[in-house]
Amino acid sequence: MKPKFKSIPWMAAMQATIVINDHWRRLDKKDRTKALKILTESRGIPGRMTSEQRAHLIDIARRVDHRSLVADLSPIPVPGLRGGRKRG
């Protein structure tokens, strides 16, 4: 009999995709368009990007709310994120 848990990694990957897509859509449409253009032209290879393009992608990445993204992706509560109990 095959284990029934093979679908769990796929479900986790699907949930992560949904969360990441939600955070991606929170970025300005202009930034998303520019990032996709750079990544498409360079095929995601940093060596094919100009230093200006790399700097622009870094700037866009800095606009992502990383703490919220980690909290949304984390399967367990992370202290200090989303109302975690403060000690002291």
C-alpha positions in Angstrom: 0.0 0.0 0.0 1.4 3.4 -1.0 1.7 6.1 1.7 -0.9 8.8 1.5 1.6 11.6 2.4 3.2 12.0 -1.0 0.9 14.9 -1.7 2.0 16.9 1.4 5.2 18.4 -0.2 3.2 19.4 -3.2 0.6 21.1 -1.0 3.3 22.9 0.8 4.9 24.0 -2.5 1.5 25.2 -3.7 0.8 27.2 -0.5 4.3 28.8 -0.7 3.6 29.7 -4.3 0.3 31.4 -3.4 2.0 33.4 -0.5 4.9 34.5 -2.7 2.6 35.5 -5.5 0.6 37.6 -3.0 3.7 39.4 -1.9 4.9 39.9 -5.5 1.5 41.5 -6.3 2.0 44.0 -3.5 4.9 45.5 -5.3 4.3 48.4 -7.7 3.2 47.3 -11.2 6.0 49.4 -12.7 8.6 47.5 -10.6 7.1 44.1 -11.4 7.1 44.9 -15.1 10.7 46.2 -15.0 11.9 43.1 -13.0 10.2 40.7 -15.3 11.8 42.4 -18.4 15.3 42.3 -16.9 14.9 38.6 -15.8 13.4 37.6 -19.2 16.2 39.3 -21.2 18.9 37.9 -19.0 17.2 34.6 -18.5 17.9 35.1 -14.8 21.7 34.8 -15.3 23.4 37.6 -13.4 26.4 37.6 -15.8 24.0 38.6 -18.6 22.8 41.7 -16.7 24.4 45.1 -16.6 25.4 46.5 -13.3 22.5 48.9 -13.6 20.0 46.1 -14.1 21.4 44.2 -11.1 21.2 47.3 -9.0 17.6 47.8 -10.1 16.6 44.3 -9.1 18.3 44.7 -5.7 16.4 47.9 -5.2 13.1 46.1 -6.0 14.0 43.2 -3.7 14.5 45.6 -0.9 10.9 46.8 -1.2 9.5 43.4 -0.4 8.3 43.1 3.2 10.6 40.2 4.1 9.5 39.9 7.7 5.9 39.5 6.7 6.9 37.0 3.9 8.9 34.9 6.4 6.0 34.9 8.8 3.5 33.9 6.1 5.7 31.1 4.9 6.7 29.8 8.4 4.7 26.8 9.4 5.3 27.6 13.1 5.1 30.8 15.0 8.3 32.8 14.9 9.2 34.9 18.0 9.0 38.6 17.2 6.9 38.1 14.1 3.2 38.7 14.0 2.6 39.3 17.6 5.0 36.8 19.0 5.3 37.0 22.8 8.1 39.2 24.0 10.3 38.0 26.9 11.8 40.0 29.5 
